[in-house]
C-alpha cells in the first residue's frame, strides 16, 4: 500500500514540541552520535541534515562555520528550528521527504546526516531513503536506524501488556522489520498512548540488511554497528549520574565506544532512539 505522507506529516507536527526531549539513555545515544560526527569533519564544508528536527546537530555545526542545509517533513519542527537559528546566515531549512531528495544533484554535500528516524520512519520506503541520502553524498554519510532485534522486543512487550498474546505484528517485525498501523487489527491497540494514538510507519534493520543496501548504493562501509549498547539496561538515575559529572561522562563515553566496537559490534544500541549506526563513503 502507498504510504500516506500527509498523515505522517501531521503526526510529526504533533510531536514537534517534544522532539528534543531525551528519555532514559537517549542522552547517551546523542552524545555518541556527536562523537561520530566530530570524527568525520575533516575536509567537510557542506552538510545536509535529513530529518533535522529542531536542529540539535545542525545549528551548532552552522555556528562553527559549516554550510548547513536542513530538511524535515514537519513544518512545525522546521519553524522551531528556524527560530533557534535566527541570525545564523549559513543555514537553510527546507520542508521535504527523506525518500525524495531529487531537488539535489548527485554528490551535492560533503557530509550527509540522516538520523533520529528519518530513514526508519519511512517504513516500506526506507531503502529508497537510504539510497537517496547516499546519492547526494560526496564524502561521508552518517545514518542511524532502528535495530530489528530491539523493535521485536518493543512489539512483544506491547502486545503482552495490551492484549496478553503474541500478535501478528510481532512476526511481521521479526520477519520483515515492518510496522504500520493498518497492518493488523491489534496494531491500533498497541499504539494507544503514543502521540495521537499512532506510531507512524516503521522499518527496522538487521546489520546484514543495512550493509547490503549501502553496498547496493555504491558505498564503502567505514563503520556499522550498535550505538550505545552498554547503556541499554541503565535506569534514568544512572544516566543522570553520568551526565552530571563531566569527568565520568568522558570516561563512560570512551568505554561505551569501546564496548560497541570491541565487545558487541552487532549490538542493538541504546534502548531509546535508533541504535544501529552506519558511516560510509562513496566507492568512487
C-alpha positions in Angstrom: 0.0 0.0 0.0 1.2 3.5 -0.8 2.1 5.5 2.3 0.0 8.4 3.3 2.7 11.1 3.8 0.2 13.8 4.8 -0.7 11.6 7.8 2.9 11.1 8.7 3.5 14.9 8.4 0.5 15.5 10.7 2.0 13.1 13.3 5.4 14.7 13.2 3.9 18.1 13.6 2.1 16.9 16.7 5.4 15.5 18.1 7.4 18.6 17.2 7.4 20.4 20.6 8.8 17.4 22.4 11.1 16.2 19.6 14.3 17.0 21.6 13.2 15.6 24.9 15.6 12.8 25.9 14.1 9.7 27.6 16.3 7.3 29.5 19.5 6.5 27.6 18.7 8.8 24.7 21.3 11.2 26.1 23.9 8.5 25.6 22.7 8.0 22.0 23.0 11.7 21.2 26.4 12.0 22.8 27.8 9.1 20.9 26.4 10.4 17.6 28.2 13.7 18.3 31.4 11.9 18.8 30.9 10.1 15.4 30.2 13.4 13.7 33.3 15.0 15.3 35.5 12.2 14.0 34.3 12.8 10.4 34.5 16.5 9.9 37.9 16.7 8.2 37.6 18.3 4.8 33.9 18.9 5.2 32.4 22.2 4.2 28.8 21.5 3.2 26.4 19.3 5.2 22.8 18.1 4.6 20.9 17.1 7.7 18.0 14.9 6.6 15.3 14.8 9.3 17.0 17.7 11.1 14.3 18.1 13.8 14.8 21.1 16.0 18.4 21.4 14.8 20.2 19.7 17.6 23.2 18.9 15.4 22.7 21.3 12.5 22.6 24.6 14.5 25.9 24.0 16.5 27.6 22.9 13.3 26.4 26.0 11.5 27.8 28.2 14.3 31.1 26.6 13.7 31.1 27.8 10.1 29.8 24.8 8.1 27.3 25.4 5.4 24.2 23.5 6.5 21.0 22.5 4.7 18.3 21.2 6.9 15.4 19.0 5.6 12.4 17.8 7.5 8.9 16.5 6.7 7.4 18.6 9.6 6.7 22.3 9.0 6.1 22.6 12.8 9.5 21.3 13.7 11.2 23.4 11.0 9.5 26.5 12.4 11.0 25.7 15.9 14.4 25.1 14.3 14.3 28.3 12.3 13.6 30.4 15.4 16.5 28.7 17.2 18.8 29.5 14.3 17.8 33.2 14.0 20.7 35.3 12.9 22.8 32.4 11.5 23.3 33.1 7.8 24.9 29.8 6.7 21.9 27.5 7.5 18.8 27.0 5.5 15.6 25.0 6.1 13.6 23.0 3.6 10.4 21.1 4.0 10.8 17.8 2.3 10.7 14.0 2.5 13.8 11.7 3.0 12.6 9.4 0.3 12.8 12.1 -2.4 15.9 14.3 -2.5 15.5 14.9 -6.2 15.9 18.7 -5.7 19.6 17.9 -5.0 22.1 16.7 -7.7 24.3 13.7 -7.2 27.2 14.3 -4.7 25.8 17.6 -3.6 27.1 17.6 0.0 30.4 16.7 1.6 28.6 15.2 4.6 25.1 13.8 4.9 23.5 13.2 8.3 20.4 11.1 8.4 19.5 10.4 12.0 16.7 10.4 14.6 14.4 8.2 12.4 14.4 10.0 9.0 15.1 6.6 7.4 13.3 4.2 9.7 10.2 6.3 9.9 10.0 6.0 6.1 8.6 2.5 6.6 8.4 0.4 3.4 10.2 3.2 1.5 13.2 3.2 3.9 15.5 1.7 1.4 14.7 4.5 -1.0 15.5 7.0 1.7 18.9 5.3 2.3 19.7 5.3 -1.4 18.7 9.0 -1.8 20.9 10.1 1.0 23.8 8.0 -0.4 23.3 9.5 -3.8 23.8 13.1 -2.7 26.8 12.2 -0.5 30.2 13.4 -1.8 32.5 12.4 1.0 30.8 10.8 4.1 27.3 9.8 5.3 26.4 9.1 8.9 23.0 7.4 9.5 21.2 5.8 12.4 18.2 3.4 12.0 16.2 1.1 14.3 17.7 -2.3 15.1 15.2 -5.1 14.3 16.0 -7.1 17.4 15.3 -4.1 19.6 11.9 -3.4 17.8 10.9 -7.1 18.1 11.4 -6.7 21.9 9.3 -3.5 21.8 6.4 -5.1 19.9 6.4 -8.2 22.1 6.3 -6.1 25.2 3.5 -4.0 23.9 1.5 -7.0 22.7 1.8 -8.9 26.0 0.9 -5.8 28.1 -2.1 -4.8 26.0 -3.7 -7.9 24.6 -2.0 -10.7 26.5 -0.8 -12.6 23.5 1.8 -12.5 20.7 0.0 -10.6 17.9 0.8 -10.8 14.1 2.7 -7.6 14.3 5.4 -9.4 16.3 6.1 -11.8 13.5 5.9 -9.1 10.8 8.6 -7.2 12.7 10.6 -10.4 13.2 10.4 -11.4 9.6 10.4 -8.1 7.7 11.1 -5.4 10.2 8.0 -3.5 9.2 5.2 -1.8 11.2 2.3 0.3 10.1 -0.9 1.0 11.9 -3.3 -0.6 9.4 -1.4 -3.9 9.0 -3.4 -5.8 11.6 -6.4 -5.0 13.8 -4.4 -5.3 17.0 -2.0 -2.6 15.9 -4.3 0.2 16.9 -4.4 -1.2 20.4 -0.6 -1.5 20.6 -0.2 2.2 19.6 -2.7 3.5 22.1 -1.0 6.1 24.3 1.5 7.2 21.7 1.2 10.7 20.2 -2.3 10.8 18.6 -2.6 7.1 19.5 -0.4 6.5 16.4 3.1 5.2 15.9 3.9 6.1 12.3 5.3 3.7 9.7 8.4 2.0 10.6 11.2 -0.1 9.2 13.8 -1.7 11.5 17.0 -3.3 10.1 19.4 -6.1 10.8 23.2 -5.5 10.4 23.4 -7.6 7.2 20.3 -5.9 5.7 21.7 -2.4 6.2 25.1 -3.5 4.9 23.6 -4.9 1.7 21.6 -1.7 1.0 24.6 0.5 1.5 26.7 -1.6 -0.8 24.0 -1.6 -3.5 24.0 2.2 -3.1 27.7 2.2 -4.1 29.1 2.9 -0.6 32.1 1.7 1.2 31.3 1.0 4.8 33.6 2.5 7.4 31.6 1.6 10.5 28.4 -0.5 11.0 27.3 -1.4 14.5 25.4 -0.8 17.6 25.3 2.7 19.2 25.4 2.8 23.0 24.6 -0.9 23.7 26.4 -0.6 27.1 23.6 1.7 28.5 20.5 -0.2 27.3 19.6 -1.5 30.8 20.5 1.6 32.8 17.9 3.3 34.8 17.3 7.1 34.5 19.1 7.7 37.8 22.3 6.2 36.5 22.1 8.2 33.2 21.7 11.4 35.2 24.6 10.5 37.5 26.9 10.0 34.4 25.8 13.3 32.7 26.1 15.3 35.9 29.8 14.5 36.2 31.9 15.8 33.3 34.9 13.6 34.1 32.8 10.5 34.5 30.9 11.3 31.3 34.0 11.4 29.2 35.3 8.1 30.7 31.9 6.5 30.2 31.6 7.5 26.6 35.1 6.3 25.9 34.1 2.9 27.4 30.8 2.9 25.5 32.6 3.4 22.2 35.0 0.5 23.0 32.1 -1.7 24.1 30.3 -1.1 20.8 33.4 -1.7 18.6 35.2 -4.4 20.6 32.8 -6.4 22.6 29.4 -6.0 21.0 29.8 -4.9 17.4 26.4 -6.3 16.4 24.7 -4.9 19.4 21.2 -3.3 19.4 22.3 0.1 20.7 20.6 2.2 23.3 17.1 1.2 24.5 15.7 4.5 23.2 16.2 6.1 19.8 17.8 4.5 16.7 20.5 2.2 17.9 22.2 1.0 14.7 24.7 3.3 13.2 26.5 3.3 9.8 29.2 5.5 8.5 30.1 5.2 4.8 31.7 6.9 1.8 31.2 6.6 -1.9 33.4 3.9 -3.5 34.1 6.3 -6.4 
